[in-house]
Amino acid sequence: MHQQGQMKPNYNQCNKFKYYHVMVKTEDGRSFDGIITDVNHEKMTILISEDVTVDENGNSTDDRQYYGGYGRRRARRFRREVLPLAGLATLALFPYLTPYPYYPYPSPYPYYY
């Protein structure tokens, strides 16, 4: 399960990633992404994200729309789960790309030469 040189996540690493979107893999092979909300020395609480499609009335559905229209609205719901720290195999930050530099732009302005 572990690569050479890779250590199991511990309390300090989980606490450092608290309130961040992370990817988690457990010893039993499950993998998911979520947000760590609480950590103690035995367990961590994580909000696991679930994708759900919602129709106009707010009911969740698995129907597909093959043509026409805008399709179903996509909603993301989170459910709370408690995981033991001893059962974690890997823990990694979810990769996000940073947008182009915030204002003020560095000189010279990148779009005009």
FIKEKOL-277909 format. One record per residue (C-alpha): residue number from 1; residue in three letters; x, y, z. Coordinates in nm, 4 decimals. Layout:
<atom><k>NUM</k><r>ALA</r><east>X</east><north>Y</north><up>Z</up></atom>
...
END
This chain:
<atom><k>1</k><r>MET</r><east>0.0000</east><north>0.0000</north><up>0.0000</up></atom>
<atom><k>2</k><r>HIS</r><east>0.2868</east><north>0.2406</north><up>0.0756</up></atom>
<atom><k>3</k><r>GLN</r><east>0.5527</east><north>0.3548</north><up>-0.1671</up></atom>
<atom><k>4</k><r>GLN</r><east>0.9103</east><north>0.3445</north><up>-0.0475</up></atom>
<atom><k>5</k><r>GLY</r><east>0.9871</east><north>0.6623</north><up>0.1438</up></atom>
<atom><k>6</k><r>GLN</r><east>0.6190</east><north>0.7433</north><up>0.1945</up></atom>
<atom><k>7</k><r>MET</r><east>0.4943</east><north>0.7624</north><up>0.5532</up></atom>
<atom><k>8</k><r>LYS</r><east>0.1432</east><north>0.7101</north><up>0.6860</up></atom>
<atom><k>9</k><r>PRO</r><east>-0.0429</east><north>1.0303</north><up>0.7727</up></atom>
<atom><k>10</k><r>ASN</r><east>-0.0166</east><north>1.1252</north><up>1.1392</up></atom>
<atom><k>11</k><r>TYR</r><east>-0.1888</east><north>1.3717</north><up>1.3710</up></atom>
<atom><k>12</k><r>ASN</r><east>0.0407</east><north>1.6628</north><up>1.2807</up></atom>
<atom><k>13</k><r>GLN</r><east>-0.0092</east><north>1.6231</north><up>0.9058</up></atom>
<atom><k>14</k><r>CYS</r><east>-0.3880</east><north>1.5879</north><up>0.9414</up></atom>
<atom><k>15</k><r>ASN</r><east>-0.4023</east><north>1.8915</north><up>1.1698</up></atom>
<atom><k>16</k><r>LYS</r><east>-0.1933</east><north>2.0938</north><up>0.9210</up></atom>
<atom><k>17</k><r>PHE</r><east>-0.4465</east><north>2.0121</north><up>0.6441</up></atom>
<atom><k>18</k><r>LYS</r><east>-0.7475</east><north>2.1014</north><up>0.8623</up></atom>
<atom><k>19</k><r>TYR</r><east>-1.0134</east><north>2.2975</north><up>0.6660</up></atom>
<atom><k>20</k><r>TYR</r><east>-0.8421</east><north>2.2140</north><up>0.3346</up></atom>
<atom><k>21</k><r>HIS</r><east>-0.9823</east><north>2.0073</north><up>0.0470</up></atom>
<atom><k>22</k><r>VAL</r><east>-0.7845</east><north>1.6809</north><up>0.0598</up></atom>
<atom><k>23</k><r>MET</r><east>-0.7735</east><north>1.3413</north><up>-0.1080</up></atom>
<atom><k>24</k><r>VAL</r><east>-0.7766</east><north>1.0452</north><up>0.1325</up></atom>
<atom><k>25</k><r>LYS</r><east>-0.7045</east><north>0.6772</north><up>0.0743</up></atom>
<atom><k>26</k><r>THR</r><east>-0.7734</east><north>0.4265</north><up>0.3507</up></atom>
<atom><k>27</k><r>GLU</r><east>-0.6036</east><north>0.0959</north><up>0.4303</up></atom>
<atom><k>28</k><r>ASP</r><east>-0.9074</east><north>-0.0974</north><up>0.3007</up></atom>
<atom><k>29</k><r>GLY</r><east>-0.8702</east><north>0.0613</north><up>-0.0459</up></atom>
<atom><k>30</k><r>ARG</r><east>-1.1422</east><north>0.3283</north><up>-0.0367</up></atom>
<atom><k>31</k><r>SER</r><east>-1.0462</east><north>0.6674</north><up>-0.1755</up></atom>
<atom><k>32</k><r>PHE</r><east>-1.2412</east><north>0.9923</north><up>-0.1691</up></atom>
<atom><k>33</k><r>ASP</r><east>-1.2034</east><north>1.3673</north><up>-0.1425</up></atom>
<atom><k>34</k><r>GLY</r><east>-1.3344</east><north>1.5936</north><up>0.1293</up></atom>
<atom><k>35</k><r>ILE</r><east>-1.2648</east><north>1.8650</north><up>0.3853</up></atom>
<atom><k>36</k><r>ILE</r><east>-1.1088</east><north>1.7826</north><up>0.7241</up></atom>
<atom><k>37</k><r>THR</r><east>-1.3118</east><north>1.9516</north><up>0.9995</up></atom>
<atom><k>38</k><r>ASP</r><east>-1.1764</east><north>1.8014</north><up>1.3227</up></atom>
<atom><k>39</k><r>VAL</r><east>-0.8691</east><north>1.6012</north><up>1.4259</up></atom>
<atom><k>40</k><r>ASN</r><east>-0.7671</east><north>1.4380</north><up>1.7516</up></atom>
<atom><k>41</k><r>HIS</r><east>-0.4985</east><north>1.1780</north><up>1.8263</up></atom>
<atom><k>42</k><r>GLU</r><east>-0.7216</east><north>0.8777</north><up>1.7417</up></atom>
<atom><k>43</k><r>LYS</r><east>-0.9571</east><north>0.9927</north><up>1.4653</up></atom>
<atom><k>44</k><r>MET</r><east>-1.0427</east><north>1.2664</north><up>1.2186</up></atom>
<atom><k>45</k><r>THR</r><east>-1.3774</east><north>1.4010</north><up>1.1034</up></atom>
<atom><k>46</k><r>ILE</r><east>-1.4082</east><north>1.4719</north><up>0.7327</up></atom>
<atom><k>47</k><r>LEU</r><east>-1.6863</east><north>1.6103</north><up>0.5124</up></atom>
<atom><k>48</k><r>ILE</r><east>-1.6978</east><north>1.3801</north><up>0.2076</up></atom>
<atom><k>49</k><r>SER</r><east>-1.8313</east><north>1.5366</north><up>-0.1118</up></atom>
<atom><k>50</k><r>GLU</r><east>-2.0983</east><north>1.3706</north><up>-0.3259</up></atom>
<atom><k>51</k><r>ASP</r><east>-2.2089</east><north>1.4876</north><up>-0.6705</up></atom>
<atom><k>52</k><r>VAL</r><east>-2.5864</east><north>1.4998</north><up>-0.7133</up></atom>
<atom><k>53</k><r>THR</r><east>-2.7974</east><north>1.6112</north><up>-1.0088</up></atom>
<atom><k>54</k><r>VAL</r><east>-3.1114</east><north>1.8025</north><up>-0.9145</up></atom>
<atom><k>55</k><r>ASP</r><east>-3.4253</east><north>1.8659</north><up>-1.1215</up></atom>
<atom><k>56</k><r>GLU</r><east>-3.6371</east><north>2.1823</north><up>-1.1235</up></atom>
<atom><k>57</k><r>ASN</r><east>-3.8299</east><north>2.0756</north><up>-0.8111</up></atom>
<atom><k>58</k><r>GLY</r><east>-3.5159</east><north>2.0088</north><up>-0.6063</up></atom>
<atom><k>59</k><r>ASN</r><east>-3.5446</east><north>1.6287</north><up>-0.6253</up></atom>
<atom><k>60</k><r>SER</r><east>-3.2248</east><north>1.4343</north><up>-0.6838</up></atom>
<atom><k>61</k><r>THR</r><east>-3.2292</east><north>1.2183</north><up>-0.9936</up></atom>
<atom><k>62</k><r>ASP</r><east>-3.0044</east><north>0.9942</north><up>-1.2008</up></atom>
<atom><k>63</k><r>ASP</r><east>-3.1895</east><north>1.0461</north><up>-1.5325</up></atom>
<atom><k>64</k><r>ARG</r><east>-2.9868</east><north>1.1533</north><up>-1.8328</up></atom>
<atom><k>65</k><r>GLN</r><east>-3.0869</east><north>1.4164</north><up>-2.0828</up></atom>
<atom><k>66</k><r>TYR</r><east>-2.9500</east><north>1.3324</north><up>-2.4242</up></atom>
<atom><k>67</k><r>TYR</r><east>-3.0358</east><north>1.6442</north><up>-2.6265</up></atom>
<atom><k>68</k><r>GLY</r><east>-3.1832</east><north>1.9908</north><up>-2.5942</up></atom>
<atom><k>69</k><r>GLY</r><east>-3.2163</east><north>2.2146</north><up>-2.2925</up></atom>
<atom><k>70</k><r>TYR</r><east>-2.9575</east><north>2.3007</north><up>-2.0341</up></atom>
<atom><k>71</k><r>GLY</r><east>-2.9563</east><north>1.9669</north><up>-1.8570</up></atom>
<atom><k>72</k><r>ARG</r><east>-2.9847</east><north>1.9068</north><up>-1.4873</up></atom>
<atom><k>73</k><r>ARG</r><east>-2.8401</east><north>2.1372</north><up>-1.2255</up></atom>
<atom><k>74</k><r>ARG</r><east>-2.5376</east><north>1.9951</north><up>-1.0492</up></atom>
<atom><k>75</k><r>ALA</r><east>-2.5197</east><north>2.0191</north><up>-0.6726</up></atom>
<atom><k>76</k><r>ARG</r><east>-2.2481</east><north>1.9041</north><up>-0.4378</up></atom>
<atom><k>77</k><r>ARG</r><east>-2.3510</east><north>1.7681</north><up>-0.1021</up></atom>
<atom><k>78</k><r>PHE</r><east>-2.1287</east><north>1.6752</north><up>0.1872</up></atom>
<atom><k>79</k><r>ARG</r><east>-2.1724</east><north>1.4009</north><up>0.4454</up></atom>
<atom><k>80</k><r>ARG</r><east>-1.9773</east><north>1.3771</north><up>0.7686</up></atom>
<atom><k>81</k><r>GLU</r><east>-1.7646</east><north>1.0686</north><up>0.8311</up></atom>
<atom><k>82</k><r>VAL</r><east>-1.5272</east><north>0.9813</north><up>1.1149</up></atom>
<atom><k>83</k><r>LEU</r><east>-1.2104</east><north>0.7924</north><up>1.0174</up></atom>
<atom><k>84</k><r>PRO</r><east>-0.9495</east><north>0.6428</north><up>1.2510</up></atom>
<atom><k>85</k><r>LEU</r><east>-0.6006</east><north>0.7833</north><up>1.1910</up></atom>
<atom><k>86</k><r>ALA</r><east>-0.4587</east><north>0.4306</north><up>1.2070</up></atom>
<atom><k>87</k><r>GLY</r><east>-0.6735</east><north>0.3339</north><up>0.9052</up></atom>
<atom><k>88</k><r>LEU</r><east>-0.5394</east><north>0.6050</north><up>0.6731</up></atom>
<atom><k>89</k><r>ALA</r><east>-0.3002</east><north>0.5026</north><up>0.3971</up></atom>
<atom><k>90</k><r>THR</r><east>-0.2397</east><north>0.8364</north><up>0.2220</up></atom>
<atom><k>91</k><r>LEU</r><east>-0.3447</east><north>1.1989</north><up>0.2587</up></atom>
<atom><k>92</k><r>ALA</r><east>-0.2792</east><north>1.4678</north><up>-0.0023</up></atom>
<atom><k>93</k><r>LEU</r><east>-0.3958</east><north>1.8202</north><up>-0.0734</up></atom>
<atom><k>94</k><r>PHE</r><east>-0.6422</east><north>1.8455</north><up>-0.3601</up></atom>
<atom><k>95</k><r>PRO</r><east>-0.4582</east><north>2.0155</north><up>-0.6481</up></atom>
<atom><k>96</k><r>TYR</r><east>-0.5852</east><north>2.3605</north><up>-0.7421</up></atom>
<atom><k>97</k><r>LEU</r><east>-0.4287</east><north>2.5862</north><up>-1.0013</up></atom>
<atom><k>98</k><r>THR</r><east>-0.3759</east><north>2.9446</north><up>-0.8958</up></atom>
<atom><k>99</k><r>PRO</r><east>-0.5317</east><north>3.2007</north><up>-1.1278</up></atom>
<atom><k>100</k><r>TYR</r><east>-0.3258</east><north>3.4507</north><up>-1.3193</up></atom>
<atom><k>101</k><r>PRO</r><east>-0.1749</east><north>3.7128</north><up>-1.0840</up></atom>
<atom><k>102</k><r>TYR</r><east>-0.4131</east><north>3.9286</north><up>-0.8899</up></atom>
<atom><k>103</k><r>TYR</r><east>-0.4303</east><north>4.3013</north><up>-0.9374</up></atom>
<atom><k>104</k><r>PRO</r><east>-0.1909</east><north>4.4951</north><up>-0.9444</up></atom>
<atom><k>105</k><r>TYR</r><east>-0.0319</east><north>4.3176</north><up>-1.2358</up></atom>
<atom><k>106</k><r>PRO</r><east>0.3448</east><north>4.2966</north><up>-1.2588</up></atom>
<atom><k>107</k><r>SER</r><east>0.5084</east><north>4.5448</north><up>-1.4920</up></atom>
<atom><k>108</k><r>PRO</r><east>0.4828</east><north>4.5398</north><up>-1.7946</up></atom>
<atom><k>109</k><r>TYR</r><east>0.1162</east><north>4.4526</north><up>-1.8320</up></atom>
<atom><k>110</k><r>PRO</r><east>0.1110</east><north>4.1039</north><up>-1.9896</up></atom>
<atom><k>111</k><r>TYR</r><east>-0.1388</east><north>4.1676</north><up>-2.2708</up></atom>
<atom><k>112</k><r>TYR</r><east>0.0125</east><north>4.4810</north><up>-2.4259</up></atom>
<atom><k>113</k><r>TYR</r><east>0.3636</east><north>4.4851</north><up>-2.5668</up></atom>
END
